[in-house]
Amino acid sequence: MSDLLQTPLHQFHETLGAKMVPFAGYAMPVQYPMGVMQEHLHTRTKAGLFDVSHMGQVIIKGADHAAAATALETLIPVDILGLAPDRQRYGFLTNDTGGIMDDLMLANRGDHIFMVVNAGCKRNDIAYLKSKLADVSVTEVTDRALIALQGPAAEAVLAALDPKVADMRFMDVITASLAGADCWVSRSGYTGEDGYEVSVPAAQAATLAKALLAHDDVAPIGLGARDSLRLEGGLCLYGHDIDTDTTPTEAALNWAIQKVRRSGGDRAGGFPGADVILAQLADGADRKRVGLLPEGRAPMREGVPLFAHIEDETPIGAITSGGFGPTVGGPVAMGYLPVAQADLGTTVYGELRGKRLPLTVAALPFTPANFKR
């Protein structure tokens, strides 16, 4: 653990008795004394406090927003130019074969675009952006922590520190004063719950975290529950459910590519892999990410091969994320299947410890999202 990076909240986690593990080059809390199951359920019913400071924070700045957005649209197949001020959008970097290099959030903050990228990808992302974007500055933010507050009580808790956060809609971004800190706040997260992500100066991160944790409804939550929450929410984990060999259509992420970037749109194409991605948007792909409900209580995890029939020798796909869903009350999984086997209600078979056990293709998310639209 000694060679791992630490977030500004490292001491805070240790004081709370967190179990720390290596993750994406950082020492991160996987769980606190409450345990993963109770942390998950606490977030669904009250509010969970997450340290996501390992993720990359990046500022893209050009002559104005239009210049920065136009440049970014050469690398990201979503409508960035049309993103309204103080609004955020999900997107991804793509490669020449249409694969996803990273998925990310980007916000129009007036004179710049603020981007949050995955921890494991941030070094490559930033180098790639700098190499590809001309007349635009790409700056990693290294002096701020990133905190997520997620759950139905998140609004009341955060609004006690700055009431204007209560007026925010899903994907709004503002600057707010929280516990004396100048914070960049978005109404978003990755649990399927209503909540916020807060970029706070590193020196004030612990003060803010303590102020939030002082509320009876707030508990610290580790990576274990973060993973089960996002899985129940049907949300992809980069490097598992999506990667450089997975296209947006295969990943069931067509919704993230607006009409203006598709064939016939005013700014169609012009991004890496456009020929593959635009063709799949029109005609579909051969395989698809699906939700899967294993029968029984045994979770089926990443790597479990999937078969069309119990006696088949050749797998047709594999699970990419799987575990127990505390809110669902049973095992849940996501994986890839040929489109012919991807219809809701289809039964496939996963091989678990030498036995073929049935799974049913199910709608995503497993738990309804509670965003404030």
C-alpha positions in Angstrom: 0.0 0.0 0.0 3.0 2.3 0.5 3.4 2.9 -3.2 -0.2 3.9 -3.8 -1.5 7.4 -4.2 -3.7 8.9 -1.5 -6.7 11.2 -1.9 -7.0 14.3 0.2 -9.5 12.3 2.4 -7.1 9.4 3.2 -6.7 10.3 6.9 -10.5 10.9 7.1 -11.1 7.3 5.9 -8.6 5.8 8.3 -10.1 7.7 11.2 -13.5 6.2 10.3 -12.1 2.7 10.4 -12.3 2.1 6.6 -10.8 -1.0 5.1 -8.4 0.4 2.5 -7.6 -1.5 -0.8 -5.6 -0.7 -3.9 -7.8 0.7 -6.7 -6.6 2.4 -9.9 -3.3 3.2 -8.3 -4.9 4.7 -5.2 -5.5 3.5 -1.6 -9.3 3.7 -1.4 -11.9 2.6 1.1 -13.7 -0.5 0.1 -16.0 -0.5 3.1 -16.5 1.0 6.6 -17.5 -0.9 9.8 -21.1 -0.7 8.7 -20.4 -3.2 6.0 -21.1 -3.3 2.2 -24.7 -4.5 2.5 -25.8 -1.8 5.1 -23.9 0.9 3.2 -25.8 0.0 0.1 -29.2 0.1 1.8 -28.3 3.3 3.7 -27.6 5.0 0.3 -30.9 3.8 -1.1 -32.9 5.1 1.9 -30.9 8.1 3.3 -27.6 9.5 2.0 -24.2 8.0 1.3 -20.9 10.0 1.2 -18.4 8.8 -1.3 -14.8 9.8 -1.9 -14.3 9.8 -5.7 -11.2 12.0 -5.7 -9.2 9.4 -7.5 -11.1 10.3 -10.7 -9.6 12.8 -13.1 -10.8 16.4 -13.2 -9.9 18.2 -16.4 -10.5 21.7 -17.7 -10.8 22.2 -21.5 -10.5 25.9 -22.5 -10.5 27.6 -25.8 -11.1 31.1 -27.1 -14.7 30.5 -25.9 -17.1 27.6 -25.2 -17.8 27.1 -28.9 -14.1 26.8 -29.7 -13.5 24.2 -27.0 -16.7 22.3 -27.8 -16.0 22.2 -31.5 -12.6 20.8 -30.8 -13.9 18.2 -28.4 -16.5 17.1 -30.8 -13.7 15.8 -33.1 -13.0 13.2 -30.4 -16.4 12.6 -28.6 -19.6 11.7 -30.5 -22.0 13.7 -28.5 -23.6 17.2 -28.8 -21.1 19.3 -26.8 -21.6 22.5 -28.8 -25.3 22.5 -28.0 -24.8 21.9 -24.3 -26.4 24.8 -22.5 -24.4 26.8 -19.9 -24.4 25.2 -16.4 -25.5 21.8 -17.8 -23.7 18.5 -17.8 -23.8 15.5 -20.2 -22.5 11.9 -20.3 -20.1 11.1 -23.2 -17.2 8.9 -24.2 -13.9 9.0 -26.1 -13.9 6.6 -29.1 -11.1 5.0 -31.1 -10.8 4.4 -34.8 -12.7 1.1 -34.6 -15.6 2.6 -32.7 -14.5 1.3 -29.3 -14.9 3.3 -26.1 -11.6 4.6 -24.8 -13.2 6.0 -21.7 -16.6 7.2 -20.5 -16.9 10.6 -18.9 -19.0 13.5 -17.7 -18.6 17.0 -19.3 -20.1 20.3 -18.2 -20.4 23.7 -19.9 -19.1 26.1 -17.2 -19.3 29.2 -19.4 -15.7 30.0 -20.2 -14.5 26.4 -20.1 -15.6 22.7 -20.2 -15.1 20.7 -17.0 -14.6 17.0 -17.5 -14.5 14.1 -15.1 -12.8 11.0 -16.3 -12.1 7.5 -14.9 -9.2 7.1 -12.6 -7.6 4.3 -14.5 -7.8 6.2 -17.8 -7.0 9.7 -16.8 -3.3 9.7 -17.6 -3.9 8.4 -21.1 -7.0 10.6 -21.6 -5.1 13.8 -20.8 -2.1 12.9 -22.9 -4.5 12.0 -25.8 -6.5 15.2 -25.5 -3.4 17.3 -25.4 -2.0 15.5 -28.5 -5.2 15.8 -30.5 -6.6 19.2 -29.6 -5.1 22.3 -31.3 -5.7 25.9 -30.0 -7.3 24.4 -26.9 -5.7 24.1 -23.4 -6.1 20.8 -21.5 -5.4 21.2 -17.8 -5.7 18.5 -15.1 -7.1 19.8 -11.9 -4.8 18.5 -9.2 -5.7 20.7 -6.2 -9.3 19.6 -5.7 -11.0 16.6 -4.2 -14.2 15.1 -5.5 -17.0 14.0 -3.2 -20.3 12.4 -4.1 -23.4 12.6 -1.8 -26.0 10.2 -3.0 -29.5 9.1 -1.9 -33.0 10.5 -1.2 -31.7 12.7 1.7 -28.9 14.2 -0.2 -30.8 17.3 -1.2 -31.9 18.2 2.3 -28.4 17.6 3.7 -26.6 19.6 1.1 -29.2 22.4 1.0 -28.6 22.9 4.7 -25.1 24.2 3.7 -26.2 26.2 0.6 -30.0 26.3 -0.1 -29.6 27.0 -3.8 -28.6 23.4 -4.5 -32.2 22.4 -3.9 -33.2 24.2 -7.1 -30.9 22.2 -9.3 -32.2 19.6 -11.8 -30.5 16.4 -12.8 -27.3 17.4 -14.7 -27.3 21.0 -13.6 -24.0 22.4 -12.5 -23.4 25.5 -10.2 -20.8 27.0 -8.0 -21.8 26.8 -4.3 -20.4 27.7 -0.9 -20.3 24.6 1.2 -18.8 24.7 4.7 -16.8 27.7 3.7 -15.4 26.1 0.6 -15.9 27.3 -3.0 -17.3 24.2 -4.7 -18.3 23.1 -8.2 -21.5 21.1 -7.8 -23.3 18.9 -10.3 -26.6 17.2 -9.6 -25.5 13.7 -10.7 -23.8 10.6 -9.6 -23.4 6.9 -10.4 -25.7 5.1 -8.0 -29.1 5.6 -9.7 -30.1 7.8 -6.8 -30.7 11.5 -6.7 -27.6 13.3 -5.4 -24.6 15.5 -6.1 -20.9 15.4 -7.0 -18.9 18.1 -5.4 -15.4 19.3 -6.5 -13.9 20.9 -3.4 -10.5 22.5 -2.8 -8.3 19.7 -1.4 -7.4 21.6 1.7 -11.1 22.0 2.6 -12.2 18.5 1.6 -12.0 17.0 5.1 -13.9 19.9 6.6 -16.7 19.5 4.1 -16.8 15.7 4.5 -17.0 16.1 8.3 -19.8 18.7 8.0 -21.8 16.3 5.8 -21.2 13.4 8.0 -22.4 15.3 11.0 -25.9 14.9 9.6 -27.7 11.8 11.1 -28.8 10.7 7.6 -25.3 10.6 6.1 -22.9 7.6 6.3 -19.5 7.0 4.6 -19.7 4.5 1.8 -16.9 2.5 0.2 -16.1 1.1 -3.2 -18.0 -2.2 -2.4 -21.4 -0.6 -2.1 -20.6 1.9 -4.9 -20.2 -1.1 -7.2 -23.4 -2.8 -6.2 -25.4 0.4 -6.4 -24.2 1.2 -9.9 -24.8 -2.4 -11.0 -28.4 -2.3 -9.8 -28.6 1.0 -11.6 -27.6 -0.7 -14.9 -24.6 1.7 -15.1 -21.4 0.5 -16.9 -18.1 0.2 -15.2 -15.2 1.1 -17.5 -12.8 -1.8 -18.1 -15.5 -4.3 -17.3 -18.8 -3.5 -19.1 -17.2 -1.2 -21.7 -13.7 -1.0 -23.1 -11.8 -0.3 -26.3 -13.4 -3.3 -28.0 -16.9 -2.3 -27.2 -18.9 0.2 -29.3 -21.7 2.5 -27.9 -24.4 0.5 -29.7 -23.1 -2.8 -28.3 -23.1 -1.3 -24.9 -26.7 0.0 -25.2 -25.5 3.6 -25.0 -27.1 4.9 -28.2 -29.1 7.3 -26.0 -25.9 9.2 -25.3 -25.4 10.2 -29.0 -27.7 13.0 -29.9 -29.4 13.3 -33.3 -27.2 16.2 -34.3 -24.1 13.9 -34.3 -25.9 11.0 -36.2 -26.3 10.5 -39.9 -28.4 13.3 -41.3 -27.6 15.6 -38.3 -26.1 19.0 -38.7 -22.8 17.8 -37.2 -22.9 14.1 -38.1 -19.7 12.1 -37.7 -16.3 13.7 -37.6 -15.1 11.6 -34.6 -12.9 8.5 -34.4 -14.8 5.4 -35.4 -17.6 7.4 -37.0 -18.0 4.9 -39.9 -18.6 2.0 -37.5 -20.7 3.9 -34.9 -23.0 5.6 -37.4 -23.6 2.3 -39.3 -24.4 0.5 -36.0 -26.7 3.4 -34.9 -28.6 2.8 -38.2 -28.5 -1.0 -38.5 -27.7 -2.3 -35.0 -24.8 -4.4 -33.8 -24.4 -8.1 -33.6 -24.2 -8.2 -29.8 -25.8 -6.2 -27.0 -25.3 -5.5 -23.3 -28.2 -6.9 -21.3 -29.4 -7.2 -17.7 -29.4 -10.8 -16.4 -31.2 -12.3 -13.4 -29.6 -15.5 -12.2 -32.1 -18.0 -10.7 -31.4 -18.9 -7.0 -29.2 -17.0 -4.6 -25.7 -17.6 -6.0 -24.2 -14.5 -7.7 -22.6 -14.9 -11.0 -19.7 -12.6 -11.5 -17.5 -11.1 -14.2 -16.1 -13.8 -16.6 -18.8 -16.4 -16.2 -19.4 -17.8 -19.7 -23.0 -17.7 -21.1 -24.5 -20.5 -23.2 -27.7 -20.5 -25.3 -28.6 -24.0 -24.2 -27.6 -26.1 -21.2 -25.8 -28.7 -23.2 -23.9 -26.3 -25.7 -20.1 -26.5 -25.8 -19.5 -23.0 -27.2 -20.3 -19.9 -25.2 -22.3 -17.1 -26.8 -21.2 -14.4 -24.4 -20.0 -13.6 -20.9 -20.9 -11.7 -17.8 -19.1 -8.4 -17.4 -20.4 -7.4 -14.0 -22.3 -9.4 -11.4 -23.0 -9.7 -7.7 -25.7 -9.6 -5.1 -28.2 -6.7 -5.4 -29.2 -5.8 -1.8 -32.2 -3.7 -3.0 -33.3 -6.3 -5.5 -32.8 -9.0 -2.8 -31.0 -11.4 -5.1 -28.2 -11.8 -7.6 -28.0 -9.4 -10.6 -25.6 -9.3 -13.5 -24.8 -7.6 -16.8 -23.2 -9.2 -19.8 -23.1 -9.4 -23.6 -25.3 -11.6 -25.8 -25.9 -12.0 -29.5 -29.0 -9.8 -30.4 -30.9 -13.0 -31.2 -30.6 -14.1 -27.6 -31.0 -10.6 -26.1 -34.8 -10.3 -25.9 -36.3 -9.7 -22.5 -37.3 -13.0 -20.9 -34.9 -15.1 -22.8 -33.2 -17.9 -20.8 -29.5 -18.5 -21.1 -27.1 -20.6 -19.0 -24.1 -19.5 -17.0 -21.4 -22.0 -16.0 -20.7 -21.7 -12.3 -18.3 -24.1 -10.6 -18.9 -26.7 -13.3 -22.7 -26.4 -13.3 -24.9 -24.7 -15.9 -27.4 -22.5 -14.2 -30.2 -20.5 -15.8 -30.4 -16.7 -16.1 -33.2 -14.6 -17.5 -32.5 -11.5 -19.7 -34.0 -8.6 -17.8 -34.7 -4.9 -18.3 -32.1 -2.4 -17.0 -31.9 -0.8 -14.5 -32.7 -3.4 -11.9 -33.7 -0.6 -9.5 -35.6 2.4 -10.8 -33.6 5.6 -11.0 -34.6 8.4 -8.6 -33.1 11.4 -10.4 -34.7 14.9 -10.0 -35.7 15.7 -13.5 
